[in-house]
């Protein structure tokens, strides 16, 4: 009579091992997903900070600057205009 009890014990152990392996694999997958989302959140927070600085600069320029300064800044940033006596250096290193 001890044989059926042993077979059931082996089945239960095998089931516990399979469930444990599945749980570990799921945990690793979730950990990687959490890490990816954390990196994405950090990038978005950095972009938000950059945009907030740009908005702050523009508000300051609107409050304290003249119309000529606003037009000049827009022409330089958006259209790439420069004065005729200026030298432009372009950084191609990608940094």
N, C-alpha and C positions, 0 to 999 in steps of 0.2 A: 503493500500500500504506500510505501514511501516514494515510489517512482512517479505517480501522477502529481504529487505535491512538488517534486523536484522540477518537473516539466513546467508547471505553473510558475514556479519561482524563476526559472530561466526566462520565460516569456515576460514576466513583470520586469525583470532586470533589463531585458532588451528594449522593452517599451520605454522605460525610464531613461535609458541611454539615448534612444532616438529623440525623445522629447527634449532632453537636455541639449543635444546637438542642435536641434532646430531653434531652441531658445537662444543659444549662444550665437548662431548664425544671424538670427534676427537682431540681436543686440548689437552685433558688430555692424550690420547694415544701418541700423538706426544711428549709431555713433558716428559713422561716416557721413550720413545725411545731416546730422546736427552740425558737424564740423563744416560742411559745405555751406549750410545756411548761415553759420556764424561768419564765415568769410564774406558771404554776400552782404550780410548786414553791416559789417565793417566797411565794405566798399561803398554802400549806400549812405552810411553815416558820413563818410569822408566827402562824398559828392554833395550831401546836404550842407556840410560845413562850407564847402567851396561856394556853393550857390548863395548861402547866407552872406558870405563875405562880398560877393558880387552885388547882391541886392543892397547891402549896406553902403558900398562904394557909390552905387548909382543914386541912392537916396541922398547921400552926402553931397554928391555932385549937383543934384537937382536943387538942394537947399542952399548951398554955398557957392556953386559955380555959376559962371556966366553961360549964356547960350552958345557962345563961340567955343568954350571948353567942351560942352556937351557934343556939339557937332564934330569937333576935332577928334574927340575920343571915339565916337561912332565911326568916323571915317578911317581911323587907324585900326581899330579892332575888327570891324566887319568887312571893310573894303580893302584893307591893306595899304592905304595911302601913306606916303611919307613926304617929307619936305625934299626939295630938290638938292639941298646941300647935305642931306643925311646919308650915312652909309648903313646898309642893312646887312646883318650877319644872320645866317640861317644855320641852326644847329641840326646837323644830319645824324648825330650819334643816336638819337632816339631816347635820350635820357631826359 
